Amino acid sequence: MTIKSRIVYKIAAPIIIVGIFVISILVALNYENLTIQVYAIFGLTAIFVFLFGFATGQSFSSPLRQLLERAQRLSQGDFTPGSYLETKDEFEELSKIFNKIAEELNKSHEMAEKAGDVADVKIRAKTQELEEEVSSLEQKVKMRAQELQRMIGESEKLQELAKMRGAEIVQLKKELQGMEEKPVKRPVQKKESAPEV
């Protein structure tokens, strides 16, 4: 059962039932004095009540169905105004209210999108700044690492040089000790005698 047929049924059924009930009461009150013409009038009245109930249900169900569809579209995120009823009653007022709500929601949605775009631009700018700062820090770290590597290389050279100097000092000490242990022989010089006169 569609929404429209349910609405028609809910509106028309009570009208038809009340009409049939009133006709039944009128028939029961004048049962003995009824003629064929009266039965025909009651029959036509019953048909009229049925058609009136159905027509009333249709007239209420069409705008109500449109409003329900509009409400469903709003709930699904369709904020474009699109419910235009010209019934000159409360349904038209309700339609105008739905359109106003849709416009406000659309404005709000557009503002949220713009705010999201602005936030996205700010985030990208901040991210770029951070990337540049990280790149700068990486360059500094790289330069410090190269400087440390150079200093380590120089330190290793100095250590090797110190080891070589230490070995030379040890060698010189040994040579000095070896010289002290051996007596140094000096050639003896002859004294020259004075010439005889």
Buried (B, 14 or more C-beta within 10 A) or exposed (E): EEEBEEBBBEBBEEBBEEBBEEBEEBEEEEEEEBEEEEEEBBEEBBEEBBEBBBEBBBBBBBBBBBBBEBBEBBEEEEBEBBBEBEBEEEBBEBBBEBBEBBEEBBEEEEEEEEEEEEEEEEEEEEEEEEEEEEEEEEEEEEEEEEEEEEEEEEEEEEEEEEEEEEEEEEEEEEEEEEEEEEEEEEEEEEEEEEEEE
